């Protein structure tokens, strides 16, 4: 990955995390941006979102539908990119898996 792609991905990860925590906060639910993949032409980006806590199933459709536009708008107003990438949200289930394993371990007596 080129240095420019790495910089854009890091910036997008930071801005996406800010938008998710400010505009898509749900009580009892923690969200984080675990990874961002940007295409070489900077036209597409995948934002991987991890969620831990209660209310994941209610939050997923709302985040999947509304967050890409909010992130793109936030990115457009704060950067000098010629074009803002088309953003796609992908849910990272590794946090859910870790939480499940933790509950199993706690249940062993």
C-alpha positions as CSV (number, residue, x, y, z in Angstrom):
1,X,0.0,0.0,0.0
2,X,1.4,3.4,-0.9
3,X,2.1,6.1,1.7
4,X,-0.8,8.2,0.4
5,X,-3.3,5.3,0.7
6,X,-2.1,4.7,4.3
7,X,-2.6,8.4,5.2
8,X,-6.1,8.5,3.7
9,X,-7.0,5.2,5.4
10,X,-5.7,6.5,8.8
11,X,-7.5,9.8,8.4
12,X,-10.7,8.1,7.4
13,X,-10.5,5.7,10.4
14,X,-10.1,8.7,12.7
15,X,-13.0,10.6,11.2
16,X,-15.3,7.5,11.0
17,X,-14.6,6.8,14.7
18,X,-15.5,10.4,15.6
19,X,-18.7,10.4,13.6
20,X,-19.8,7.0,15.0
21,X,-19.1,8.1,18.6
22,X,-20.8,11.5,18.2
23,X,-23.8,10.8,16.0
24,X,-24.5,7.0,16.4
25,X,-24.0,6.6,20.2
26,X,-26.3,4.0,21.8
27,X,-26.6,3.4,25.5
28,X,-24.7,0.3,26.6
29,X,-23.0,-0.1,23.2
30,X,-19.4,0.6,22.4
31,X,-18.4,1.0,18.8
32,X,-14.9,1.3,17.3
33,X,-13.5,1.4,13.8
34,X,-11.1,-1.5,13.7
35,X,-9.8,-1.1,10.1
36,X,-10.2,0.9,6.9
37,X,-9.4,-0.4,3.4
38,X,-9.2,2.2,0.6
39,X,-9.1,1.3,-3.0
40,X,-6.0,2.4,-5.0
41,X,-8.0,5.0,-7.0
42,X,-9.5,6.4,-3.7
43,X,-13.0,5.9,-5.0
44,X,-14.1,3.2,-2.6
45,X,-13.5,2.5,1.1
46,X,-14.5,-0.2,3.5
47,X,-14.9,0.8,7.1
48,X,-14.8,-2.1,9.5
49,X,-16.9,-1.4,12.7
50,X,-16.6,-3.5,15.9
51,X,-19.4,-3.3,18.4
52,X,-19.5,-4.6,22.0
53,X,-22.4,-4.4,24.4
54,X,-26.2,-4.4,24.4
55,X,-28.3,-3.3,21.4
56,X,-26.0,-4.4,18.6
57,X,-28.9,-5.8,16.5
58,X,-30.9,-2.6,16.7
59,X,-27.9,-0.4,16.0
60,X,-26.5,-2.3,13.0
61,X,-29.2,-1.3,10.4
62,X,-29.1,2.3,11.4
63,X,-25.3,2.5,11.3
64,X,-25.2,0.6,8.0
65,X,-27.7,2.9,6.3
66,X,-26.9,6.4,7.7
67,X,-23.3,6.3,8.8
68,X,-21.6,6.2,5.3
69,X,-23.3,9.5,4.3
70,X,-22.4,11.1,7.6
71,X,-18.8,10.0,7.5
72,X,-18.5,11.2,3.8
73,X,-19.9,14.6,4.7
74,X,-17.6,14.9,7.7
75,X,-14.6,13.9,5.5
76,X,-15.6,16.3,2.7
77,X,-15.8,19.3,5.0
78,X,-12.4,18.6,6.7
79,X,-10.1,17.5,4.0
80,X,-8.8,18.6,0.6
81,X,-9.5,15.3,-1.2
82,X,-10.5,15.8,-4.7
83,X,-13.2,13.1,-4.4
84,X,-14.6,11.6,-1.2
85,X,-14.6,7.8,-1.3
86,X,-17.8,5.8,-1.5
87,X,-18.0,4.3,2.0
88,X,-19.3,0.9,2.8
89,X,-19.7,-0.3,6.4
90,X,-18.6,-3.8,7.2
91,X,-19.3,-5.2,10.7
92,X,-16.3,-6.8,12.4
93,X,-17.6,-9.6,14.7
94,X,-14.3,-10.3,16.5
95,X,-15.5,-8.3,19.5
96,X,-18.7,-10.3,19.8
97,X,-16.7,-13.5,19.5
98,X,-14.3,-12.4,22.2
99,X,-17.2,-11.4,24.5
100,X,-18.8,-14.9,23.9
101,X,-15.5,-16.7,24.8
102,X,-15.2,-14.5,27.9
103,X,-18.7,-15.5,29.0
104,X,-17.9,-19.2,28.5
105,X,-14.7,-18.9,30.5
106,X,-16.6,-17.1,33.3
107,X,-19.2,-19.9,33.3
108,X,-16.6,-22.6,34.0
109,X,-16.5,-23.6,37.6
